[in-house]
Amino acid sequence: MGIRLTGPDDTVSAGPQPVAGTVRERVVTVTLLAAPLAGAMAWAISARAVLPLRRLQRRTSGLDLRSSATRLEHTRTRIEVDDLAHTVQTVFARYDQQAVRTNGALYTTVVQRARR
């Protein structure tokens, strides 16, 4: 590859100069190779990054609050998904508390009507 220096009055060239079509072909070739490679790398990195969320989703999707006492068991991993798992556990705990209060209120209503 040669050099080309352009000054205010003159242009100096030394060595073999690239042909304009060759440079354009190189740019197109590199772009066509780099774009899919970059996309594949981004997909692989993002797939790895969301693995903890996928695991949490799998664990929670099988839980049915109405028919089972099974709750989410999560081992802390020191990443952001721990906060989400804690929130889900809190929601389940609140649901359980509300179910106990509702059952108590329904029982009280049934007992009061039976006494009448």
Beta strands, then each sheet from edge to edge (+ up, - down):
strand 1: 3-6
strand 2: 11-14
sheet 1: 1+ 2-
end
